[in-house]
Amino acid sequence: MALFTREEYLERIAQTKKAMLEKAIEILVVCDPANMNYLTGYDGWSFYVPQAVLVVDDKQEPVWIGRMMDLNGAKHTAFLKEENMIGYPEDHVQTDVIHPMNFIADFIKDKGWGHKNVGVETDAYYYTARSDRELRKTLGKDLLDGNLLVNWVRLIKSDNEINLMKKAGMIAENVMSTALSKLKPGVRECDV
């Protein structure tokens, strides 16, 4: 279940598309886990294998593409409709023969989007050199730099985000107050 409303996610996507337009990006391949979560609500620990959210200029919802075994996690955390959550086959994992970015590039071409300008988060930690090479090779084109594009959109917080941040701050303050009240010489750290 996504943390925010569908409307909130769609507004984030709309702001991302405005930023994409400024860079002439028609499809943004988002690989940063925090940015994927920001745009879709997807929350999973599967970033150790390639995964992406595709933000497409003329498509309302983005598309999450990840390992098939992580598809259920996407269904439980992302706001996306089921047809916008795609799992790639297990034979794409940890092999020299085929790569998940080949699957993602083929998906883009199969949708008829191969002519669009594709941007990527070039400095995202989980967007590897091999991911870049395979995506470029399979798409047969150069990619645009979409680095930090979503990060800059994320800087402007919605009222919902601010309210959650305030609640989190109050929880943290309560936790620290409780810990400080228990803190005395001779009291073990685990007891505090």
Secondary structure as a PSIPRED ss2 file (coil, helix, strand):
# PSIPRED VFORMAT (PSIPRED V4.0)

   1 M C   1.000  0.000  0.000
   2 A C   1.000  0.000  0.000
   3 L C   1.000  0.000  0.000
   4 F C   1.000  0.000  0.000
   5 T C   1.000  0.000  0.000
   6 R H   0.000  1.000  0.000
   7 E H   0.000  1.000  0.000
   8 E H   0.000  1.000  0.000
   9 Y H   0.000  1.000  0.000
  10 L H   0.000  1.000  0.000
  11 E H   0.000  1.000  0.000
  12 R H   0.000  1.000  0.000
  13 I H   0.000  1.000  0.000
  14 A H   0.000  1.000  0.000
  15 Q H   0.000  1.000  0.000
  16 T H   0.000  1.000  0.000
  17 K H   0.000  1.000  0.000
  18 K H   0.000  1.000  0.000
  19 A H   0.000  1.000  0.000
  20 M H   0.000  1.000  0.000
  21 L H   0.000  1.000  0.000
  22 E H   0.000  1.000  0.000
  23 K C   1.000  0.000  0.000
  24 A C   1.000  0.000  0.000
  25 I C   1.000  0.000  0.000
  26 E C   1.000  0.000  0.000
  27 I E   0.000  0.000  1.000
  28 L E   0.000  0.000  1.000
  29 V E   0.000  0.000  1.000
  30 V E   0.000  0.000  1.000
  31 C C   1.000  0.000  0.000
  32 D C   1.000  0.000  0.000
  33 P H   0.000  1.000  0.000
  34 A H   0.000  1.000  0.000
  35 N H   0.000  1.000  0.000
  36 M H   0.000  1.000  0.000
  37 N H   0.000  1.000  0.000
  38 Y H   0.000  1.000  0.000
  39 L H   0.000  1.000  0.000
  40 T H   0.000  1.000  0.000
  41 G C   1.000  0.000  0.000
  42 Y C   1.000  0.000  0.000
  43 D C   1.000  0.000  0.000
  44 G C   1.000  0.000  0.000
  45 W C   1.000  0.000  0.000
  46 S C   1.000  0.000  0.000
  47 F C   1.000  0.000  0.000
  48 Y C   1.000  0.000  0.000
  49 V C   1.000  0.000  0.000
  50 P C   1.000  0.000  0.000
  51 Q C   1.000  0.000  0.000
  52 A E   0.000  0.000  1.000
  53 V E   0.000  0.000  1.000
  54 L E   0.000  0.000  1.000
  55 V E   0.000  0.000  1.000
  56 V E   0.000  0.000  1.000
  57 D C   1.000  0.000  0.000
  58 D C   1.000  0.000  0.000
  59 K C   1.000  0.000  0.000
  60 Q C   1.000  0.000  0.000
  61 E C   1.000  0.000  0.000
  62 P C   1.000  0.000  0.000
  63 V E   0.000  0.000  1.000
  64 W E   0.000  0.000  1.000
  65 I E   0.000  0.000  1.000
  66 G E   0.000  0.000  1.000
  67 R E   0.000  0.000  1.000
  68 M H   0.000  1.000  0.000
  69 M H   0.000  1.000  0.000
  70 D H   0.000  1.000  0.000
  71 L H   0.000  1.000  0.000
  72 N H   0.000  1.000  0.000
  73 G H   0.000  1.000  0.000
  74 A H   0.000  1.000  0.000
  75 K H   0.000  1.000  0.000
  76 H H   0.000  1.000  0.000
  77 T H   0.000  1.000  0.000
  78 A C   1.000  0.000  0.000
  79 F C   1.000  0.000  0.000
  80 L C   1.000  0.000  0.000
  81 K C   1.000  0.000  0.000
  82 E H   0.000  1.000  0.000
  83 E H   0.000  1.000  0.000
  84 N H   0.000  1.000  0.000
  85 M E   0.000  0.000  1.000
  86 I E   0.000  0.000  1.000
  87 G E   0.000  0.000  1.000
  88 Y E   0.000  0.000  1.000
  89 P C   1.000  0.000  0.000
  90 E H   0.000  1.000  0.000
  91 D H   0.000  1.000  0.000
  92 H H   0.000  1.000  0.000
  93 V C   1.000  0.000  0.000
  94 Q C   1.000  0.000  0.000
  95 T C   1.000  0.000  0.000
  96 D C   1.000  0.000  0.000
  97 V C   1.000  0.000  0.000
  98 I C   1.000  0.000  0.000
  99 H C   1.000  0.000  0.000
 100 P H   0.000  1.000  0.000
 101 M H   0.000  1.000  0.000
 102 N H   0.000  1.000  0.000
 103 F H   0.000  1.000  0.000
 104 I H   0.000  1.000  0.000
 105 A H   0.000  1.000  0.000
 106 D H   0.000  1.000  0.000
 107 F H   0.000  1.000  0.000
 108 I H   0.000  1.000  0.000
 109 K H   0.000  1.000  0.000
 110 D H   0.000  1.000  0.000
 111 K C   1.000  0.000  0.000
 112 G C   1.000  0.000  0.000
 113 W C   1.000  0.000  0.000
 114 G C   1.000  0.000  0.000
 115 H C   1.000  0.000  0.000
 116 K C   1.000  0.000  0.000
 117 N C   1.000  0.000  0.000
 118 V E   0.000  0.000  1.000
 119 G E   0.000  0.000  1.000
 120 V E   0.000  0.000  1.000
 121 E C   1.000  0.000  0.000
 122 T C   1.000  0.000  0.000
 123 D C   1.000  0.000  0.000
 124 A C   1.000  0.000  0.000
 125 Y C   1.000  0.000  0.000
 126 Y C   1.000  0.000  0.000
 127 Y C   1.000  0.000  0.000
 128 T C   1.000  0.000  0.000
 129 A H   0.000  1.000  0.000
 130 R H   0.000  1.000  0.000
 131 S H   0.000  1.000  0.000
 132 D H   0.000  1.000  0.000
 133 R H   0.000  1.000  0.000
 134 E H   0.000  1.000  0.000
 135 L H   0.000  1.000  0.000
 136 R H   0.000  1.000  0.000
 137 K H   0.000  1.000  0.000
 138 T H   0.000  1.000  0.000
 139 L H   0.000  1.000  0.000
 140 G C   1.000  0.000  0.000
 141 K C   1.000  0.000  0.000
 142 D C   1.000  0.000  0.000
 143 L C   1.000  0.000  0.000
 144 L E   0.000  0.000  1.000
 145 D E   0.000  0.000  1.000
 146 G C   1.000  0.000  0.000
 147 N C   1.000  0.000  0.000
 148 L C   1.000  0.000  0.000
 149 L H   0.000  1.000  0.000
 150 V H   0.000  1.000  0.000
 151 N H   0.000  1.000  0.000
 152 W H   0.000  1.000  0.000
 153 V H   0.000  1.000  0.000
 154 R H   0.000  1.000  0.000
 155 L C   1.000  0.000  0.000
 156 I C   1.000  0.000  0.000
 157 K C   1.000  0.000  0.000
 158 S C   1.000  0.000  0.000
 159 D H   0.000  1.000  0.000
 160 N H   0.000  1.000  0.000
 161 E H   0.000  1.000  0.000
 162 I H   0.000  1.000  0.000
 163 N H   0.000  1.000  0.000
 164 L H   0.000  1.000  0.000
 165 M H   0.000  1.000  0.000
 166 K H   0.000  1.000  0.000
 167 K H   0.000  1.000  0.000
 168 A H   0.000  1.000  0.000
 169 G H   0.000  1.000  0.000
 170 M H   0.000  1.000  0.000
 171 I H   0.000  1.000  0.000
 172 A H   0.000  1.000  0.000
 173 E H   0.000  1.000  0.000
 174 N H   0.000  1.000  0.000
 175 V H   0.000  1.000  0.000
 176 M H   0.000  1.000  0.000
 177 S H   0.000  1.000  0.000
 178 T H   0.000  1.000  0.000
 179 A H   0.000  1.000  0.000
 180 L H   0.000  1.000  0.000
 181 S H   0.000  1.000  0.000
 182 K H   0.000  1.000  0.000
 183 L C   1.000  0.000  0.000
 184 K C   1.000  0.000  0.000
 185 P C   1.000  0.000  0.000
 186 G C   1.000  0.000  0.000
 187 V C   1.000  0.000  0.000
 188 R C   1.000  0.000  0.000
 189 E C   1.000  0.000  0.000
 190 C C   1.000  0.000  0.000
 191 D C   1.000  0.000  0.000
 192 V C   1.000  0.000  0.000
